[in-house]
Structure formats: C-alpha cells, structure tokens
Amino acid sequence: GDLRASVRELCKEGKVEDALELFRADLRNVTYPLCTDVMREFAEVGRSDCAQAAVLHMQMISVENGEALERAVYNELMLAYARDEATIADDGIEQAFQVLDLMKRTGVEPDVVTYNRLMEACSAAAETVDAWEMGLKVLDTMAEAGVTPAVETFNTLIEACGKCGWSKNTGNGLEKGGQILARMAEDQISATTDTFNILMYGCAWAAGAGDGWSGVEQGLSFLESMAEVNAMPDVITFNNLIAACAQAAGSGDGARARDQAFRLMETMRKVGLTPDEGTCNTLIATCAKAAAAGDREGVEYGLRVLGMMKRSGLTPDAAMHHALLGECVKVAEDAGEDPELRGWGGVEWMSRALSLVEAEHLQLDGSSVGLHDRLVGLCGSLVSRLVAQSVHEERPPSNATAAA
C-alpha cells in the first residue's frame, strides 16, 4: 500500500522514472496484487514502458506460482498504450494490437474493457492512422470473438472520427458518425445522450469549417434521432447545437441561424432545462455574427440576452459582450448607407438599442463603455443633423430670394 501511494505521488509530480526505480528497488517484496496496483498507476499516466516493466515482474511471479497473468493485467497494459504519447506519434497502436494477440496466445479471453481500451488507442492515434478503419477492425474483431460492444465503444469511435475533422471537406466525421449510429441500431445498442452530445459538438465544428447551415440541419436531425431512441437531451446538447447556429451565422446564414438558436432556447425551457452561461454566451455570439452578416435585429436580440443574464445572475463573457456592442456601433456608423436608418428611423433604432442597455442595467467594462459612448455620440450627431436639416427646409425664403 505504501509503495503504491509513493508511486502515485511521484507519477502525479511527473517523476515517473523515479517511481519506476522505487518499484524496482523493492521487487522481492512486491506481491502480485500490489504489482497490479502499481501497474495501474503507470497506466493512468500513459507510461507503457513502465507498465511493461511491471508486467515482466508479474510474469515472473506467475511462472513461479504456475499461473497465467490475469485479464485485468492486460487491460491495464492496454490502457497504458491508449494514453501513451508514443501511441500518437509512433507505433504504439501496433503494440496495442500485439497485446490483444498475446492475450489470445496465452489463453486469456479479451472482454469489452479490453476492446474499449483498444478503441481508445485507435482514437489516440487518429492523427497518424486511419482511425475509422482501425475502429471498424476493432468492431469486427469483437464480433468474431463474440464480445458485444458497449455504448462507450461506439462513442470512442465517433470521437476518433471527429479528430480527423467533422466537416465534409475535412474528415467527414459527421457522415461517419451517422453510420456508427446505424451500426449501433443493428447491434441493438441504444445511443445515449453522451453519444449525441459528441455528434452535436461535431455539428458546431463542421458548421464553422465549411458546412455552414447544413451543420445545423444535421444537428436538428440528430435531435430527432434522440427522441426516437428515448435519449433525453441536456444543456450540453442544446449548447452545442446553438454553437452550430453561431458558426452558421458567421458563414452567411445570419437571421436564419439567429432565429433557430432562439427556437432551441425555447425548446430547452419546454423540456425543463434552464439555459446556463454557456447557452447565453453562445446566443450572444450567434447574434453578433448575425449582425455582422447584415441582420440588424441580431443586435437587439443579443442585448435582450444580456438582460436575461443580468436578471438570472449569470455573467456574460466579456468578449461576447464587447463583440455585440461593436456590431451595434457598426450598424450605427453605416446608418447613412441604409435607407431605413438614414433619417429618423436611424435615431429610433439607436435609441432602442441604448434603451435596452440602460433598461437592463447592463454593466459595461472599460472597452465596452467606449463603444457605448460612441453609440451615444452617433445618435446625438444624427439627431443634430436631422434637426438642422428640418429647420433649413422649413425656413421661409428671404426678401432677396422672394424678389428674385
């Protein structure tokens, strides 16, 4: 027990080599169970080399006792490969598959934990290998061995596909995710909220990486699929889907994305979920990006979200707050180019925006105060110009002009 605690502390401090030396210095007194515990500590920090050293000692103990290594030992070694940086950059994934072969040769039957950790290794190596093909290989191997995958097995494969890119012009992870859902249905494995949250995150990623509105549509389709399998969406589900709307708004689908984001917030409330800071900040981002794409109403909607956060005791993200006010100022600065804002309509719009800030008692930081003051100045200048223009138009002609 003391040895394991010492090894754990050294590993937490990043002194894994020191932990290995401590382990080796007391090998004669290390029992099989204690060795298993020490190996788990090495596995947790992803040091497959140290875990292998523990395995070698355990093999010696097993030979002396005429026993074989237990399955749990191989599973911990597999975990070490799944978390080892060498798996990402080198041939660690091949060694992980070799552990599986070694288990079979020694008569140890792999279980679902074994394969889940092998799938983790595939995900870790996603930047250097075809994680999709590797993952399918793991699923096929499980089928041959008669081992039923768990939902975590599929979730890890979806994450692995996402690491290669979610959008159509990258790794097409969303399409592969849809195929994985279909396979889960075939294997009668029910997708969970976690499964769909991974996919919803992918929708947001894809929407910002070229898919635009189609990323939102895919997310809405996944939301319908959740209902079909009785998976209850949570706040994370909606936040990720609203994030997809924000990305789509930045891709040119401003007003449509903004409207969809607010419909999603209303749906959250209908199913008993309370929007949190993440929800509101993502809504503000959607509004700011929609405004940048030409949707004036995006500013007003965003200011209302800020007010809602104020009343709920939530803290808005300073960057999102600043971006929204920045878009408000841009609309005011370009008022002369918009027929609807060129005259008193512009004054009305700017006054409404300012009244939202003041009515909601929104707290402004230093940079946002500057934007607020700039908006006040623009509104005042426009009023002065319109008043002067009105006076000039109504002024009676002079005697000279009348005589002429």
Secondary structure, DSSP 8 states (H G I E B T S, - for coil): -HHHHHHHHHHHTT-HHHHHHHHHHTGGG--HHHHHHHHHHHHHTT-HHHHHHHHHHHHHHHHHHT----HHHHHHHHHHHHH-HHHHHSSHHHHHHHHHHHHHHTT----HHHHHHHHHHHHHTTTTS-HHHHHHHHHHHHHHHT----HHHHHHHHHHHHHT-SSTTTT-HHHHHHHHHHHHHHTT----HHHHHHHHHHHHHHIIIIITHHHHHHHHHHHHHHHHTT----HHHHHHHHHHHHHHHHTT-HHHHHHHHHHHHHHHHHTT----HHHHHHHHHHHHHHHHTT-THHHHHHHHHHHHHHHHT----HHHHHHHHHHHHHHHHTGGGSTTTSSHHHHHHHHHHHHHHHHTT----HHHHHHHHHHHHHHHHHHHHHHHHHHHHHS---HHHHH-
